[in-house]
Amino acid sequence: MAVASRAGVRTPLLYEAVAGGKIRCTACARYCTIPNGSHGFCFVRKNDGGRLALLTYGRAAAVQVDPVEKKPLSHFRPGSRVLSIGTVGCNWRCLYCQNAEISQEHLVQGRDLSPRQAVQMAQRFDCQGVTFTYNEPTIFAEYALDIMREARAAGLFANFVTNGYMSPEAVAAIGPHLDAVSVDFKGSGEPGFLRKYVSANGPTPIRESAVALKKLGVHVEVTNLIVPEVGDDEAALRELAAYVRSELGPETPFHLLRWHPDYKMLDLPETPIRTLERLHAIAKAEGLDYVYLGNVWGHKLEHTYCPGCGAVAVKRYGFTIQEWNLSTGNRCRRCERAIPIVGALAAGYLPTFATPVA
């Protein structure tokens, strides 16, 4: 499959032609039917004469070196560094989006960055992997796929930070090339919250994508952004935690993220820590072994605790690892219970913070 060297011109993959010169995009659960000359809900997948044009292929709007823990991935390649890549556009309309300047941008912009150049940049900055994040990577799936192929050939891993609102076609195309994924349920995936605050029609595609990726051998972690007053429903949280336990497994890392005001939602306070602690207790009661609080640096619930003896297996402060209390094979030093973390702590690990790429 040919890879173009400039933005916007790669052979498209996730679409099909329909009657009347229209095309049907199959990248995400919206399945947009797009007339000639128009684009899908995401702004960046366009019908150009009955063919799908990938407007952001090879065009990176955001590039940065991050610790993998920022994604957040707490049980995958701890202490590693990733080159984070995002484009413009999104298939959701989160009213609180902290990356709205790119996710809700209609004008395609960014630096030209071919798949090979992206991997070379990752290597130059001593990254062990590449991450697709900042906006929803499913909408630039073909670009991400070509980077992932280059990354794997170079010995690097690849992961998505995604809202999970994928189509089965996208999962089938992306899954075999992914190593890890962070699937973000907003407001516990409560249908009313999703419709009102993110313009998504329910959590079913998110749940199905997470399960399908798990079956393909992808490491899955679940995040859940808790918006106070409008997205902190206990019943919805309990239902989501029970679903994760039964369909993804009790060992699945489950992150409860603290929300802060942004974009069009500036009238609510940050999520109270006591709310996060209450929901944490509910998720644990539903049988999840590894439940974390995110965006609350210094809180004891950032740490990994051994389910067997309760000892601190991994002590964290934000995105940094302060203590690694695991023996060979990632076993608790106190009781020898195996902790399901992919990979050992990166050799020579030193705490790192996000590094902008000039």
Backbone hydrogen bonds, N-H to C=O, Kabsch-Sander energy under -0.5 kcal/mol:
donor,donor_aa,acceptor,acceptor_aa,energy
4,A,2,A,-0.5
8,G,57,Y,-2.1
9,V,6,R,-1.0
11,T,2,A,-0.7
15,Y,13,L,-1.4
16,E,24,R,-1.7
18,V,22,K,-2.6
21,G,18,V,-0.6
22,K,19,A,-1.1
23,I,34,I,-1.9
24,R,16,E,-3.3
25,C,23,I,-0.6
25,C,32,C,-2.7
26,T,14,L,-1.6
29,A,165,Y,-1.5
31,Y,28,C,-1.5
34,I,23,I,-3.2
34,I,32,C,-0.6
37,G,47,N,-2.8
38,S,35,P,-2.0
40,G,45,R,-2.4
43,F,40,G,-2.0
46,K,44,V,-0.6
46,K,53,A,-2.2
47,N,38,S,-2.8
48,D,46,K,-0.8
48,D,51,R,-3.4
49,G,47,N,-0.7
53,A,46,K,-3.5
53,A,51,R,-0.5
54,L,8,G,-0.5
55,L,44,V,-2.0
55,L,53,A,-1.0
57,Y,54,L,-1.4
59,R,56,T,-2.2
60,A,58,G,-0.5
60,A,111,R,-2.4
61,A,59,R,-0.6
61,A,86,G,-1.8
62,A,86,G,-1.8
64,Q,84,S,-2.0
65,V,355,T,-2.7
66,D,64,Q,-0.5
66,D,82,V,-2.7
68,V,80,S,-2.3
70,K,67,P,-2.0
71,K,68,V,-1.7
73,L,68,V,-0.9
77,R,342,V,-3.0
80,S,77,R,-1.7
82,V,66,D,-3.0
83,L,129,G,-2.2
84,S,64,Q,-3.8
84,S,82,V,-0.8
85,I,131,T,-2.6
86,G,62,A,-2.4
89,G,102,I,-2.5
90,C,42,C,-0.6
93,R,198,V,-2.2
95,L,197,Y,-2.2
97,C,94,C,-1.5
100,A,97,C,-0.9
102,I,99,N,-1.9
103,S,99,N,-2.9
104,Q,100,A,-1.9
105,E,102,I,-1.1
108,V,106,H,-0.6
111,R,60,A,-2.3
113,L,58,G,-2.7
118,A,114,S,-2.5
119,V,115,P,-1.9
120,Q,116,R,-2.4
121,M,117,Q,-2.4
122,A,118,A,-2.2
123,Q,119,V,-2.3
124,R,120,Q,-2.2
125,F,121,M,-1.8
126,D,123,Q,-1.6
127,C,122,A,-2.8
128,Q,81,R,-2.6
129,G,81,R,-1.3
130,V,157,F,-2.2
131,T,83,L,-2.7
132,F,159,N,-2.2
133,T,85,I,-2.2
133,T,131,T,-0.6
135,N,133,T,-1.6
139,I,136,E,-1.2
140,F,137,P,-1.5
141,A,138,T,-1.4
144,A,140,F,-2.6
145,L,141,A,-2.9
146,D,142,E,-1.8
147,I,143,Y,-1.9
148,M,144,A,-2.8
149,R,145,L,-2.3
150,E,146,D,-1.8
151,A,147,I,-2.9
152,R,148,M,-2.7
153,A,149,R,-2.0
154,A,150,E,-1.3
155,G,152,R,-1.4
156,L,151,A,-3.1
157,F,128,Q,-2.0
159,N,130,V,-2.0
160,F,180,A,-1.4
161,V,132,F,-2.4
162,T,160,F,-0.6
162,T,182,S,-2.4
166,M,164,G,-2.4
167,S,27,A,-1.3
171,V,167,S,-2.2
172,A,168,P,-2.4
173,A,169,E,-1.7
174,I,170,A,-3.0
175,G,171,V,-2.7
177,H,174,I,-2.2
178,L,174,I,-0.6
178,L,175,G,-1.4
179,D,158,A,-2.9
180,A,158,A,-1.4
181,V,219,H,-2.6
182,S,160,F,-2.5
183,V,181,V,-0.6
183,V,221,E,-2.6
184,D,162,T,-2.9
184,D,182,S,-0.6
185,F,183,V,-0.8
185,F,223,T,-3.2
186,K,184,D,-0.6
187,G,225,L,-2.5
188,S,185,F,-0.6
189,G,186,K,-2.2
190,E,187,G,-1.7
194,L,190,E,-2.3
195,R,191,P,-2.4
196,K,192,G,-2.1
197,Y,193,F,-2.8
198,V,193,F,-0.5
198,V,194,L,-1.4
199,S,194,L,-0.7
200,A,194,L,-1.9
202,G,200,A,-1.4
207,R,203,P,-2.4
208,E,204,T,-2.6
209,S,205,P,-2.2
210,A,206,I,-2.3
211,V,207,R,-2.1
212,A,208,E,-2.5
213,L,209,S,-2.7
214,K,210,A,-2.0
215,K,211,V,-2.1
216,L,212,A,-1.2
217,G,214,K,-1.7
218,V,213,L,-2.2
219,H,179,D,-2.3
221,E,181,V,-2.4
222,V,253,P,-2.7
223,T,183,V,-2.8
224,N,255,H,-2.3
225,L,185,F,-1.3
226,I,257,L,-2.3
227,V,225,L,-0.8
227,V,231,G,-0.5
230,V,228,P,-1.4
231,G,227,V,-2.5
237,L,233,D,-2.0
238,R,234,E,-2.7
239,E,235,A,-2.3
240,L,236,A,-2.4
241,A,237,L,-2.7
242,A,238,R,-2.2
243,Y,239,E,-2.0
244,V,240,L,-2.7
245,R,241,A,-2.4
246,S,242,A,-2.3
247,E,243,Y,-2.9
248,L,243,Y,-0.5
248,L,244,V,-2.0
249,G,244,V,-1.6
252,T,249,G,-1.8
254,F,290,Y,-2.4
255,H,222,V,-3.2
256,L,254,F,-0.5
256,L,292,Y,-3.3
257,L,224,N,-2.0
257,L,255,H,-0.7
258,R,294,G,-2.1
259,W,226,I,-0.9
262,D,265,M,-1.2
264,K,95,L,-2.2
265,M,262,D,-2.5
271,T,259,W,-1.8
275,T,272,P,-0.7
276,L,272,P,-1.6
277,E,273,I,-2.6
278,R,274,R,-2.0
279,L,275,T,-2.3
280,H,276,L,-2.4
281,A,277,E,-1.9
282,I,278,R,-1.5
283,A,279,L,-2.6
284,K,280,H,-2.3
285,A,281,A,-2.1
286,E,282,I,-1.4
287,G,284,K,-1.9
288,L,283,A,-1.5
289,D,250,P,-2.8
290,Y,250,P,-0.6
291,V,289,D,-0.5
292,Y,254,F,-2.8
293,L,301,L,-1.6
294,G,256,L,-2.8
299,H,296,V,-1.9
302,E,299,H,-1.7
303,H,300,K,-1.1
304,T,314,V,-2.6
305,Y,303,H,-0.6
306,C,311,A,-2.9
310,G,306,C,-2.2
313,A,304,T,-2.6
313,A,311,A,-0.8
314,V,304,T,-1.5
315,K,323,E,-2.0
317,Y,320,T,-2.3
320,T,317,Y,-1.8
322,Q,315,K,-3.0
322,Q,320,T,-0.6
323,E,315,K,-1.6
325,N,313,A,-2.6
325,N,323,E,-0.5
327,S,331,R,-3.1
330,N,327,S,-1.6
331,R,327,S,-0.8
332,C,337,R,-2.9
333,R,325,N,-1.6
336,E,332,C,-2.2
339,I,330,N,-3.2
341,I,339,I,-2.4
342,V,75,H,-3.0
343,G,341,I,-0.7
346,A,78,P,-2.2
349,Y,346,A,-1.5
355,T,65,V,-3.5
357,V,63,V,-1.1
358,A,356,P,-0.6
